[in-house]
Amino acid sequence: MATQQPISILEYHQRTKHFLDHYAQGPGTLDWADQPDPFRRFEGCTRFQLPLAGHVPSPAFSLLQQGEKIEAQAVSLQSLGLMLELAFGLSAWKQYGGDRWALRCNPSSGNLHPTEAYLINTANEDLPAGLYHYLSHDHVLEKRGEWNTLPEFQGLLIGLSSIHWREAWKYGERAFRYCQHDIGHALAALRYAAAIQGWSVEILAEVSDAAISGLLGLDREQDFLPKETESPDVLCRIHTGAFESVTVMDPGGLADLAVDHWFGKANRLSHYHHYQWPVIDEAALATLKPSTSEHYESRTSDHRLVLKPSSQSAGDIIRQRRSAQQFDAQTSISLVNFFQLLLALMPCRPMPFDLWPWSPKIHLFLFVHRVEGLPPGVYALPRESECLMTLKEMMQDAFIWEPVDGTPDQMDLYCLLRADCRKAAKTLSCHQGIASDGAFSLAMVAEFGDELENQPWRYRRLFWECGLIGQALYLEAEAIGMRGTGIGCFFDDAVHEVLGITGSRFQSIYHFTVGKALEDKRLQTLPAYFHLNQAE
């Protein structure tokens, strides 16, 4: 009997598209009794309580774009706690009747939070050297591992992983895409949180997934339930300015960090797992990254990309970030604020794109509804000028590609079509009113190209880059008194048809919208860590 060939990542992408007449495969109904626990815990670990930041002042949001003006903080439990809290911690609780759920500083599709964060610490005397899992619910570090002899490497590493089951419970086969979006959002959230401390973040891009898995203990099958394992995603180094004698962290250097003693077992997240989505495991296997030699693009950050400086605290903006559920369908955005938002998405912007070591592969197509001084219509914002001619050749012949007057020098914005596109935007985004009721929505279109055939792990990076863009939009929208929300549900090929895209050279892989949010007055908002005070 012939064995079935494993799925390629391009086959997975095509298989998990939504179409106007049917959606990608997902659960027919949601088994609410088996909804995954949003908090991973490791039972049997020593726990280290991190101090809550409370009202500790943080720099103005605008100053994060001028990192050299922010004094680097010493590594301590206080500074580590603040970084982890603002990157991955709770931002609030919402309650409706007898139901209560947590919101976090890093957004997630469906508030399901497949992303887990780990800290490797050899730098701080306040915290014993070791490998730790961050539990956001309790704002604690769970010690998962330690060494017989302290490694030569001195510093801090952050590892991120994904529990695919958390997303698949609700979204079925398309969930692998959403987990990758969430990693991108988490990377950006980490970058903003580190910047508040005067620290920077470096992606250790050469490292293989197998090395990350071994380093974080994700390959220890005995510590996890079979259907609730974690997949390795990315390893980052936090540069604090205190341990710069070690300037290079290559894949070979990770052997020095191999843990000698392990602690703890992962908690059960669900009981039944009625629905199974083996194609997600196939996609994860297809995109497993080997150890690589990376080519980094030389790029200079531009600190001038702030049109309207915000004096609001960066910490406050991060904590108040929410995903809008509904817009008022009336409020316009000023042209200056619109340009401010778009400038925040350019690759030369320091925050959060200074951690991204590759040339941009994501370009933006906007459905403008209510921007003062700008006619409604479809617009294009290429994030890499060298791709402009290719985009023009691929798009609709009827598009006019007219440069928008007054656009800041650091970006090129083009009007493609003047029209009321609210109905089209709503239809393309799975008939969701949030795409038409805001000031504008946009599609993030990725360069797929031939490299995904030979280097399929780059598929995940495309979604990570979208997550970086989305997180920048979230925070910049808050800074101008607006609100954003990511849109993972859209009709893939219908979007391509509207734009004139054929073939697989370009693919729309994430949508986003910004506007004036309507608050649901029925919901009660509770402080992020009120439950810790109640337990005392």
ZIZINOR-V556958 format. One line per field, one symbol per residue. ss: DSSP state (H for helix, E for strand, L for the rest). phi: phi as a letter, one per 30 degrees, with the letter a starting at -180 (. if undefined). psi: psi as a letter, one per 40 degrees, with the letter a starting at -180 (. if undefined). Layout:
ss->???
phi->???
psi->???
This chain:
ss->LLLLLLLLHHHHHHHLLEELLELLLLLLLLLHHHLLLLLLLEELLEEEELLLLLLLLLLEHHHHHLHHHLLLLLLLHHHHHHHHHHHHLEEEEEEELLEEEEEELLLLHHHLLLEEEEEEELLLLLLLLEEEEEELLLLEEEEEEELLLLLLLLLEEEEEEELHHHHHHHHHHHHHHHHHHHHHHHHHHHHHHHHHLLLEEEELLLLLHHHHHHHHLLLLHHHLLHHHLLEEEEEEEEELLLLLLLLLLLHHHHHHHLLLEELLEELLLLLLLLLLLHHHHHHHHHLLLLLLLLLLLLLLLLLLLLLLLLLLEHHHHHHHLLELLLELLLLLELHHHHHHHHHLLLLLLHHHHLLLLLLLLEEEEEEELLELLELLEEEEELLLHHHHHHHHHHLLLLLLLEELLLLLLLLLEEEEEELLLHHHHHHHLLLLLHHHHLLEEEEEEEELLLHHHHLLLHHHHHHHHHHHHHHHHHHHHHHLLLEEEEELLLEHHHHHHHHLLLLLLEEEEEEEEEELELLLLLLEEELLLHHHHHHL
phi->.ddddddddddedddcdcbecacedaddbcdddcedddbdbcdjcdccdcdddhcddbddeddddbeddcdddddaeddddddddddbddcaccbbiccbbccbdcdaeihchddccbccbbcbddbeelcbcccdechbccdcaacdbedddclbbbcbbbcdeeddeccidddeedddeddddddddddddddddicbbbddddddddddeddcidddedcbdecbdccdbabbccccicbddccbbdedddedcddcbcbjbdddcbcchdccbdddddddddcdcddbccccddbcdcdcdbdbecddedddddddebcdcacdibdccddddddeddedcddddeccdddcdcddbcbcbccdcbbdibdelcbbbdcbddceddddddcedddchceddideedbbcbdcacadcdddddddchicdddccddabaccccddiddddcbdddeddddddddedddddedddddcicbbadbccadedddddddidbicdbbdbababbacdcdddddccceebddddddd
psi->hhihhiiidddddddfiiideiiihihdihgdeehihehhihheihihhiiidbfhiiiiddedegdeehhhiihidddddddddedeaidiiihhbehhiiiidhiihefdgehihihhheehddhihihihhhddefihhhdiiidhhidhhahihiiihgdddddddebdeddddddddddddddddddddddeeiihhhgddhidddddddeeeegdeeiidefihhidihihhheeefedhehgiddeddeehhdhiiiiiihdiddfdhigdddddddddehhihihihhhhhhiheefhdghheihddddddehihhdiiefdhiiidddddddddeeieehdheeeeheiiiehihhhghdghhehiiahihghehdeedddddddihdehdfhihiehideihhhhdhhihfdddddddfffhddddeadiiihhhihcieddddgeeedddddddddddddddddddddeeaiihihehigcddddddeehiaedihheiiiihahihhheehhhiidfddddde.
